[in-house]
């Protein structure tokens, strides 16, 4: 039995990758607003690379996997 388009969209929209992407987006917005703080010390994050590392860590995505996917 074929799957309808609506069912297919529902499966795609609830995928783990989409949730991870949303988490990274949320953390990067925090960084841009100046509200992102590091875990242990609680200091403000000023470095963009550090913000990316925190975002990927919270989303549960390793940097190696992310780089391997990019062409």
PDB file with one MODEL, atoms N, CA, C and O in Angstrom:
MODEL        1
ATOM      1  N   UNK A   1       0.834  -1.182   0.000  1.00  0.00           N
ATOM      2  CA  UNK A   1       0.000   0.000   0.000  1.00  0.00           C
ATOM      3  C   UNK A   1       0.880   1.247   0.000  1.00  0.00           C
ATOM      4  O   UNK A   1       1.707   1.404   0.897  1.00  0.00           O
ATOM      5  N   UNK A   2       0.726   2.131  -0.972  1.00  0.00           N
ATOM      6  CA  UNK A   2       1.563   3.338  -1.038  1.00  0.00           C
ATOM      7  C   UNK A   2       1.230   4.331   0.079  1.00  0.00           C
ATOM      8  O   UNK A   2       0.102   4.396   0.568  1.00  0.00           O
ATOM      9  N   UNK A   3       2.237   5.090   0.457  1.00  0.00           N
ATOM     10  CA  UNK A   3       2.079   6.085   1.505  1.00  0.00           C
ATOM     11  C   UNK A   3       1.647   7.407   0.867  1.00  0.00           C
ATOM     12  O   UNK A   3       2.186   7.819  -0.160  1.00  0.00           O
ATOM     13  N   UNK A   4       0.674   8.059   1.489  1.00  0.00           N
ATOM     14  CA  UNK A   4       0.218   9.341   0.946  1.00  0.00           C
ATOM     15  C   UNK A   4       1.253  10.428   1.219  1.00  0.00           C
ATOM     16  O   UNK A   4       2.131  10.257   2.064  1.00  0.00           O
ATOM     17  N   UNK A   5       1.149  11.534   0.508  1.00  0.00           N
ATOM     18  CA  UNK A   5       2.097  12.642   0.671  1.00  0.00           C
ATOM     19  C   UNK A   5       2.028  13.215   2.090  1.00  0.00           C
ATOM     20  O   UNK A   5       3.053  13.570   2.671  1.00  0.00           O
ATOM     21  N   UNK A   6       0.828  13.300   2.634  1.00  0.00           N
ATOM     22  CA  UNK A   6       0.656  13.852   3.978  1.00  0.00           C
ATOM     23  C   UNK A   6       1.372  12.986   5.014  1.00  0.00           C
ATOM     24  O   UNK A   6       2.020  13.504   5.923  1.00  0.00           O
ATOM     25  N   UNK A   7       1.253  11.677   4.872  1.00  0.00           N
ATOM     26  CA  UNK A   7       1.933  10.762   5.794  1.00  0.00           C
ATOM     27  C   UNK A   7       3.442  10.869   5.647  1.00  0.00           C
ATOM     28  O   UNK A   7       4.170  10.829   6.639  1.00  0.00           O
ATOM     29  N   UNK A   8       3.915  11.007   4.407  1.00  0.00           N
ATOM     30  CA  UNK A   8       5.337  11.110   4.155  1.00  0.00           C
ATOM     31  C   UNK A   8       5.895  12.398   4.784  1.00  0.00           C
ATOM     32  O   UNK A   8       6.957  12.382   5.406  1.00  0.00           O
ATOM     33  N   UNK A   9       5.159  13.524   4.612  1.00  0.00           N
ATOM     34  CA  UNK A   9       5.580  14.795   5.192  1.00  0.00           C
ATOM     35  C   UNK A   9       5.665  14.700   6.705  1.00  0.00           C
ATOM     36  O   UNK A   9       6.584  15.239   7.321  1.00  0.00           O
ATOM     37  N   UNK A  10       4.697  14.010   7.297  1.00  0.00           N
ATOM     38  CA  UNK A  10       4.660  13.862   8.758  1.00  0.00           C
ATOM     39  C   UNK A  10       5.884  13.076   9.237  1.00  0.00           C
ATOM     40  O   UNK A  10       6.473  13.415  10.263  1.00  0.00           O
ATOM     41  N   UNK A  11       6.263  12.044   8.511  1.00  0.00           N
ATOM     42  CA  UNK A  11       7.427  11.250   8.870  1.00  0.00           C
ATOM     43  C   UNK A  11       8.699  12.080   8.771  1.00  0.00           C
ATOM     44  O   UNK A  11       9.573  11.983   9.633  1.00  0.00           O
ATOM     45  N   UNK A  12       8.807  12.892   7.731  1.00  0.00           N
ATOM     46  CA  UNK A  12       9.993  13.709   7.509  1.00  0.00           C
ATOM     47  C   UNK A  12      10.081  14.827   8.537  1.00  0.00           C
ATOM     48  O   UNK A  12      11.162  15.110   9.054  1.00  0.00           O
ATOM     49  N   UNK A  13       8.951  15.465   8.838  1.00  0.00           N
ATOM     50  CA  UNK A  13       8.957  16.617   9.735  1.00  0.00           C
ATOM     51  C   UNK A  13       9.312  16.230  11.168  1.00  0.00           C
ATOM     52  O   UNK A  13       9.816  17.066  11.918  1.00  0.00           O
ATOM     53  N   UNK A  14       9.064  15.002  11.559  1.00  0.00           N
ATOM     54  CA  UNK A  14       9.371  14.595  12.918  1.00  0.00           C
ATOM     55  C   UNK A  14      10.697  13.830  13.001  1.00  0.00           C
ATOM     56  O   UNK A  14      10.953  13.119  13.973  1.00  0.00           O
ATOM     57  N   UNK A  15      11.526  13.984  11.984  1.00  0.00           N
ATOM     58  CA  UNK A  15      12.784  13.250  11.968  1.00  0.00           C
ATOM     59  C   UNK A  15      13.765  13.825  12.992  1.00  0.00           C
ATOM     60  O   UNK A  15      13.718  15.021  13.279  1.00  0.00           O
ATOM     61  N   UNK A  16      14.634  13.010  13.535  1.00  0.00           N
ATOM     62  CA  UNK A  16      15.612  13.482  14.524  1.00  0.00           C
ATOM     63  C   UNK A  16      16.538  14.554  13.973  1.00  0.00           C
ATOM     64  O   UNK A  16      16.960  15.442  14.713  1.00  0.00           O
ATOM     65  N   UNK A  17      16.863  14.485  12.683  1.00  0.00           N
ATOM     66  CA  UNK A  17      17.766  15.466  12.082  1.00  0.00           C
ATOM     67  C   UNK A  17      17.160  16.864  12.125  1.00  0.00           C
ATOM     68  O   UNK A  17      17.870  17.845  12.344  1.00  0.00           O
ATOM     69  N   UNK A  18      15.864  16.952  11.918  1.00  0.00           N
ATOM     70  CA  UNK A  18      15.192  18.249  11.931  1.00  0.00           C
ATOM     71  C   UNK A  18      15.203  18.841  13.336  1.00  0.00           C
ATOM     72  O   UNK A  18      15.363  20.051  13.499  1.00  0.00           O
ATOM     73  N   UNK A  19      15.035  18.000  14.345  1.00  0.00           N
ATOM     74  CA  UNK A  19      15.062  18.466  15.734  1.00  0.00           C
ATOM     75  C   UNK A  19      16.461  18.959  16.102  1.00  0.00           C
ATOM     76  O   UNK A  19      16.610  19.959  16.804  1.00  0.00           O
ATOM     77  N   UNK A  20      17.472  18.257  15.627  1.00  0.00           N
ATOM     78  CA  UNK A  20      18.852  18.662  15.891  1.00  0.00           C
ATOM     79  C   UNK A  20      19.155  20.003  15.236  1.00  0.00           C
ATOM     80  O   UNK A  20      19.808  20.864  15.825  1.00  0.00           O
ATOM     81  N   UNK A  21      18.671  20.164  14.007  1.00  0.00           N
ATOM     82  CA  UNK A  21      18.875  21.416  13.286  1.00  0.00           C
ATOM     83  C   UNK A  21      18.217  22.577  14.023  1.00  0.00           C
ATOM     84  O   UNK A  21      18.772  23.674  14.090  1.00  0.00           O
ATOM     85  N   UNK A  22      17.033  22.331  14.572  1.00  0.00           N
ATOM     86  CA  UNK A  22      16.318  23.365  15.316  1.00  0.00           C
ATOM     87  C   UNK A  22      17.078  23.742  16.585  1.00  0.00           C
ATOM     88  O   UNK A  22      17.109  24.911  16.970  1.00  0.00           O
ATOM     89  N   UNK A  23      17.687  22.757  17.231  1.00  0.00           N
ATOM     90  CA  UNK A  23      18.450  23.006  18.454  1.00  0.00           C
ATOM     91  C   UNK A  23      19.677  23.869  18.146  1.00  0.00           C
ATOM     92  O   UNK A  23      19.982  24.805  18.885  1.00  0.00           O
ATOM     93  N   UNK A  24      20.373  23.554  17.063  1.00  0.00           N
ATOM     94  CA  UNK A  24      21.547  24.330  16.662  1.00  0.00           C
ATOM     95  C   UNK A  24      21.124  25.764  16.353  1.00  0.00           C
ATOM     96  O   UNK A  24      21.806  26.713  16.742  1.00  0.00           O
ATOM     97  N   UNK A  25      20.008  25.920  15.660  1.00  0.00           N
ATOM     98  CA  UNK A  25      19.501  27.248  15.310  1.00  0.00           C
ATOM     99  C   UNK A  25      19.196  28.057  16.567  1.00  0.00           C
ATOM    100  O   UNK A  25      19.506  29.246  16.640  1.00  0.00           O
ATOM    101  N   UNK A  26      18.592  27.409  17.548  1.00  0.00           N
ATOM    102  CA  UNK A  26      18.226  28.080  18.802  1.00  0.00           C
ATOM    103  C   UNK A  26      19.476  28.566  19.543  1.00  0.00           C
ATOM    104  O   UNK A  26      19.518  29.700  20.022  1.00  0.00           O
ATOM    105  N   UNK A  27      20.480  27.711  19.632  1.00  0.00           N
ATOM    106  CA  UNK A  27      21.715  28.058  20.347  1.00  0.00           C
ATOM    107  C   UNK A  27      22.446  29.189  19.637  1.00  0.00           C
ATOM    108  O   UNK A  27      22.979  30.084  20.293  1.00  0.00           O
ATOM    109  N   UNK A  28      22.481  29.165  18.311  1.00  0.00           N
ATOM    110  CA  UNK A  28      23.170  30.221  17.571  1.00  0.00           C
ATOM    111  C   UNK A  28      22.442  31.560  17.701  1.00  0.00           C
ATOM    112  O   UNK A  28      23.078  32.613  17.694  1.00  0.00           O
ATOM    113  N   UNK A  29      21.125  31.525  17.818  1.00  0.00           N
ATOM    114  CA  UNK A  29      20.365  32.761  18.056  1.00  0.00           C
ATOM    115  C   UNK A  29      20.729  33.329  19.424  1.00  0.00           C
ATOM    116  O   UNK A  29      20.897  34.539  19.581  1.00  0.00           O
ATOM    117  N   UNK A  30      20.849  32.440  20.415  1.00  0.00           N
ATOM    118  CA  UNK A  30      21.265  32.874  21.761  1.00  0.00           C
ATOM    119  C   UNK A  30      22.624  33.566  21.692  1.00  0.00           C
ATOM    120  O   UNK A  30      22.839  34.600  22.323  1.00  0.00           O
ATOM    121  N   UNK A  31      23.532  32.984  20.920  1.00  0.00           N
ATOM    122  CA  UNK A  31      24.875  33.557  20.788  1.00  0.00           C
ATOM    123  C   UNK A  31      24.805  34.953  20.165  1.00  0.00           C
ATOM    124  O   UNK A  31      25.461  35.884  20.633  1.00  0.00           O
ATOM    125  N   UNK A  32      24.006  35.089  19.109  1.00  0.00           N
ATOM    126  CA  UNK A  32      23.902  36.374  18.421  1.00  0.00           C
ATOM    127  C   UNK A  32      23.320  37.460  19.331  1.00  0.00           C
ATOM    128  O   UNK A  32      23.696  38.628  19.234  1.00  0.00           O
ATOM    129  N   UNK A  33      22.404  37.065  20.213  1.00  0.00           N
ATOM    130  CA  UNK A  33      21.803  38.022  21.148  1.00  0.00           C
ATOM    131  C   UNK A  33      22.717  38.311  22.332  1.00  0.00           C
ATOM    132  O   UNK A  33      22.487  39.257  23.085  1.00  0.00           O
ATOM    133  N   UNK A  34      23.768  37.484  22.495  1.00  0.00           N
ATOM    134  CA  UNK A  34      24.692  37.666  23.613  1.00  0.00           C
ATOM    135  C   UNK A  34      24.221  37.009  24.890  1.00  0.00           C
ATOM    136  O   UNK A  34      24.656  37.390  25.977  1.00  0.00           O
ATOM    137  N   UNK A  35      23.335  36.023  24.779  1.00  0.00           N
ATOM    138  CA  UNK A  35      22.772  35.365  25.956  1.00  0.00           C
ATOM    139  C   UNK A  35      23.363  33.968  26.187  1.00  0.00           C
ATOM    140  O   UNK A  35      23.047  33.319  27.184  1.00  0.00           O
ATOM    141  N   UNK A  36      24.215  33.508  25.270  1.00  0.00           N
ATOM    142  CA  UNK A  36      24.777  32.165  25.384  1.00  0.00           C
ATOM    143  C   UNK A  36      25.900  32.163  26.406  1.00  0.00           C
ATOM    144  O   UNK A  36      26.804  32.998  26.354  1.00  0.00           O
ATOM    145  N   UNK A  37      25.836  31.214  27.338  1.00  0.00           N
ATOM    146  CA  UNK A  37      26.846  31.106  28.388  1.00  0.00           C
ATOM    147  C   UNK A  37      27.429  29.699  28.383  1.00  0.00           C
ATOM    148  O   UNK A  37      26.754  28.729  28.037  1.00  0.00           O
ATOM    149  N   UNK A  38      28.701  29.610  28.774  1.00  0.00           N
ATOM    150  CA  UNK A  38      29.359  28.304  28.804  1.00  0.00           C
ATOM    151  C   UNK A  38      28.861  27.517  30.004  1.00  0.00           C
ATOM    152  O   UNK A  38      28.362  28.087  30.974  1.00  0.00           O
ATOM    153  N   UNK A  39      29.002  26.208  29.927  1.00  0.00           N
ATOM    154  CA  UNK A  39      28.443  25.331  30.949  1.00  0.00           C
ATOM    155  C   UNK A  39      29.054  25.451  32.323  1.00  0.00           C
ATOM    156  O   UNK A  39      28.357  25.767  33.286  1.00  0.00           O
ATOM    157  N   UNK A  40      30.364  25.202  32.431  1.00  0.00           N
ATOM    158  CA  UNK A  40      30.995  25.123  33.740  1.00  0.00           C
ATOM    159  C   UNK A  40      31.096  26.445  34.473  1.00  0.00           C
ATOM    160  O   UNK A  40      30.643  26.571  35.611  1.00  0.00           O
ATOM    161  N   UNK A  41      31.694  27.431  33.818  1.00  0.00           N
ATOM    162  CA  UNK A  41      31.954  28.700  34.504  1.00  0.00           C
ATOM    163  C   UNK A  41      30.781  29.671  34.424  1.00  0.00           C
ATOM    164  O   UNK A  41      30.649  30.547  35.279  1.00  0.00           O
ATOM    165  N   UNK A  42      29.943  29.532  33.427  1.00  0.00           N
ATOM    166  CA  UNK A  42      28.803  30.431  33.277  1.00  0.00           C
ATOM    167  C   UNK A  42      29.158  31.756  32.632  1.00  0.00           C
ATOM    168  O   UNK A  42      28.363  32.695  32.654  1.00  0.00           O
ATOM    169  N   UNK A  43      30.370  31.837  32.047  1.00  0.00           N
ATOM    170  CA  UNK A  43      30.787  33.070  31.378  1.00  0.00           C
ATOM    171  C   UNK A  43      30.118  33.184  30.010  1.00  0.00           C
ATOM    172  O   UNK A  43      29.731  32.181  29.410  1.00  0.00           O
ATOM    173  N   UNK A  44      29.989  34.425  29.524  1.00  0.00           N
ATOM    174  CA  UNK A  44      29.422  34.643  28.198  1.00  0.00           C
ATOM    175  C   UNK A  44      30.352  34.077  27.132  1.00  0.00           C
ATOM    176  O   UNK A  44      31.574  34.171  27.242  1.00  0.00           O
ATOM    177  N   UNK A  45      29.759  33.492  26.106  1.00  0.00           N
ATOM    178  CA  UNK A  45      30.543  32.969  24.990  1.00  0.00           C
ATOM    179  C   UNK A  45      30.731  34.103  23.988  1.00  0.00           C
ATOM    180  O   UNK A  45      29.753  34.674  23.505  1.00  0.00           O
ATOM    181  N   UNK A  46      31.988  34.433  23.672  1.00  0.00           N
ATOM    182  CA  UNK A  46      32.286  35.532  22.759  1.00  0.00           C
ATOM    183  C   UNK A  46      32.791  35.035  21.410  1.00  0.00           C
ATOM    184  O   UNK A  46      32.744  35.760  20.417  1.00  0.00           O
ATOM    185  N   UNK A  47      33.268  33.812  21.380  1.00  0.00           N
ATOM    186  CA  UNK A  47      33.858  33.247  20.169  1.00  0.00           C
ATOM    187  C   UNK A  47      32.808  32.452  19.392  1.00  0.00           C
ATOM    188  O   UNK A  47      32.127  31.597  19.958  1.00  0.00           O
ATOM    189  N   UNK A  48      32.681  32.737  18.100  1.00  0.00           N
ATOM    190  CA  UNK A  48      31.679  32.053  17.277  1.00  0.00           C
ATOM    191  C   UNK A  48      31.954  30.558  17.163  1.00  0.00           C
ATOM    192  O   UNK A  48      31.026  29.750  17.167  1.00  0.00           O
ATOM    193  N   UNK A  49      33.229  30.192  17.061  1.00  0.00           N
ATOM    194  CA  UNK A  49      33.582  28.771  16.960  1.00  0.00           C
ATOM    195  C   UNK A  49      33.167  28.015  18.222  1.00  0.00           C
ATOM    196  O   UNK A  49      32.717  26.871  18.157  1.00  0.00           O
ATOM    197  N   UNK A  50      33.324  28.667  19.357  1.00  0.00           N
ATOM    198  CA  UNK A  50      32.924  28.049  20.616  1.00  0.00           C
ATOM    199  C   UNK A  50      31.399  27.861  20.642  1.00  0.00           C
ATOM    200  O   UNK A  50      30.894  26.849  21.129  1.00  0.00           O
ATOM    201  N   UNK A  51      30.686  28.847  20.114  1.00  0.00           N
ATOM    202  CA  UNK A  51      29.222  28.753  20.061  1.00  0.00           C
ATOM    203  C   UNK A  51      28.783  27.593  19.175  1.00  0.00           C
ATOM    204  O   UNK A  51      27.830  26.885  19.500  1.00  0.00           O
ATOM    205  N   UNK A  52      29.471  27.400  18.066  1.00  0.00           N
ATOM    206  CA  UNK A  52      29.159  26.284  17.165  1.00  0.00           C
ATOM    207  C   UNK A  52      29.410  24.960  17.873  1.00  0.00           C
ATOM    208  O   UNK A  52      28.618  24.025  17.756  1.00  0.00           O
ATOM    209  N   UNK A  53      30.514  24.885  18.605  1.00  0.00           N
ATOM    210  CA  UNK A  53      30.845  23.653  19.339  1.00  0.00           C
ATOM    211  C   UNK A  53      29.773  23.340  20.386  1.00  0.00           C
ATOM    212  O   UNK A  53      29.379  22.185  20.550  1.00  0.00           O
ATOM    213  N   UNK A  54      29.310  24.363  21.084  1.00  0.00           N
ATOM    214  CA  UNK A  54      28.259  24.168  22.092  1.00  0.00           C
ATOM    215  C   UNK A  54      26.968  23.715  21.425  1.00  0.00           C
ATOM    216  O   UNK A  54      26.292  22.812  21.917  1.00  0.00           O
ATOM    217  N   UNK A  55      26.628  24.346  20.300  1.00  0.00           N
ATOM    218  CA  UNK A  55      25.398  24.006  19.583  1.00  0.00           C
ATOM    219  C   UNK A  55      25.413  22.558  19.117  1.00  0.00           C
ATOM    220  O   UNK A  55      24.429  21.838  19.292  1.00  0.00           O
ATOM    221  N   UNK A  56      26.525  22.124  18.523  1.00  0.00           N
ATOM    222  CA  UNK A  56      26.618  20.744  18.040  1.00  0.00           C
ATOM    223  C   UNK A  56      26.599  19.761  19.191  1.00  0.00           C
ATOM    224  O   UNK A  56      26.020  18.680  19.083  1.00  0.00           O
ATOM    225  N   UNK A  57      27.229  20.133  20.291  1.00  0.00           N
ATOM    226  CA  UNK A  57      27.257  19.273  21.468  1.00  0.00           C
ATOM    227  C   UNK A  57      25.847  19.080  22.033  1.00  0.00           C
ATOM    228  O   UNK A  57      25.444  17.958  22.338  1.00  0.00           O
ATOM    229  N   UNK A  58      25.106  20.173  22.169  1.00  0.00           N
ATOM    230  CA  UNK A  58      23.747  20.097  22.710  1.00  0.00           C
ATOM    231  C   UNK A  58      22.816  19.334  21.781  1.00  0.00           C
ATOM    232  O   UNK A  58      21.901  18.648  22.238  1.00  0.00           O
ATOM    233  N   UNK A  59      23.047  19.451  20.482  1.00  0.00           N
ATOM    234  CA  UNK A  59      22.199  18.758  19.513  1.00  0.00           C
ATOM    235  C   UNK A  59      22.564  17.277  19.402  1.00  0.00           C
ATOM    236  O   UNK A  59      21.778  16.480  18.889  1.00  0.00           O
ATOM    237  N   UNK A  60      23.749  16.910  19.882  1.00  0.00           N
ATOM    238  CA  UNK A  60      24.176  15.515  19.819  1.00  0.00           C
ATOM    239  C   UNK A  60      24.749  15.141  18.469  1.00  0.00           C
ATOM    240  O   UNK A  60      24.621  13.999  18.029  1.00  0.00           O
ATOM    241  N   UNK A  61      25.379  16.094  17.814  1.00  0.00           N
ATOM    242  CA  UNK A  61      25.991  15.867  16.506  1.00  0.00           C
ATOM    243  C   UNK A  61      27.491  16.034  16.663  1.00  0.00           C
ATOM    244  O   UNK A  61      27.951  17.042  17.198  1.00  0.00           O
ATOM    245  N   UNK A  62      28.263  15.050  16.200  1.00  0.00           N
ATOM    246  CA  UNK A  62      29.710  15.195  16.288  1.00  0.00           C
ATOM    247  C   UNK A  62      30.206  16.019  15.121  1.00  0.00           C
ATOM    248  O   UNK A  62      29.614  15.991  14.042  1.00  0.00           O
ATOM    249  N   UNK A  63      31.285  16.751  15.325  1.00  0.00           N
ATOM    250  CA  UNK A  63      31.831  17.604  14.277  1.00  0.00           C
ATOM    251  C   UNK A  63      32.384  16.761  13.125  1.00  0.00           C
ATOM    252  O   UNK A  63      32.316  17.176  11.968  1.00  0.00           O
ATOM    253  N   UNK A  64      32.929  15.585  13.433  1.00  0.00           N
ATOM    254  CA  UNK A  64      33.468  14.714  12.392  1.00  0.00           C
ATOM    255  C   UNK A  64      32.373  14.266  11.431  1.00  0.00           C
ATOM    256  O   UNK A  64      32.563  14.281  10.215  1.00  0.00           O
ATOM    257  N   UNK A  65      31.217  13.866  11.983  1.00  0.00           N
ATOM    258  CA  UNK A  65      30.113  13.414  11.137  1.00  0.00           C
ATOM    259  C   UNK A  65      29.617  14.566  10.276  1.00  0.00           C
ATOM    260  O   UNK A  65      29.279  14.383   9.106  1.00  0.00           O
ATOM    261  N   UNK A  66      29.578  15.748  10.868  1.00  0.00           N
ATOM    262  CA  UNK A  66      29.095  16.924  10.147  1.00  0.00           C
ATOM    263  C   UNK A  66      30.007  17.252   8.979  1.00  0.00           C
ATOM    264  O   UNK A  66      29.530  17.570   7.891  1.00  0.00           O
ATOM    265  N   UNK A  67      31.326  17.177   9.193  1.00  0.00           N
ATOM    266  CA  UNK A  67      32.287  17.483   8.134  1.00  0.00           C
ATOM    267  C   UNK A  67      32.274  16.404   7.058  1.00  0.00           C
ATOM    268  O   UNK A  67      32.458  16.707   5.879  1.00  0.00           O
ATOM    269  N   UNK A  68      32.058  15.143   7.449  1.00  0.00           N
ATOM    270  CA  UNK A  68      32.079  14.047   6.497  1.00  0.00           C
ATOM    271  C   UNK A  68      30.919  14.156   5.503  1.00  0.00           C
ATOM    272  O   UNK A  68      31.045  13.731   4.354  1.00  0.00           O
ATOM    273  N   UNK A  69      29.798  14.719   5.939  1.00  0.00           N
ATOM    274  CA  UNK A  69      28.632  14.845   5.057  1.00  0.00           C
ATOM    275  C   UNK A  69      28.825  15.916   4.010  1.00  0.00           C
ATOM    276  O   UNK A  69      28.303  15.804   2.901  1.00  0.00           O
ATOM    277  N   UNK A  70      29.577  16.963   4.351  1.00  0.00           N
ATOM    278  CA  UNK A  70      29.752  18.089   3.428  1.00  0.00           C
ATOM    279  C   UNK A  70      30.649  17.682   2.258  1.00  0.00           C
ATOM    280  O   UNK A  70      31.655  17.001   2.457  1.00  0.00           O
ATOM    281  N   UNK A  71      30.291  18.094   1.041  1.00  0.00           N
ATOM    282  CA  UNK A  71      31.097  17.708  -0.133  1.00  0.00           C
ATOM    283  C   UNK A  71      32.407  18.475  -0.195  1.00  0.00           C
ATOM    284  O   UNK A  71      33.199  18.271  -1.115  1.00  0.00           O
TER     285      UNK A  71
ENDMDL
END
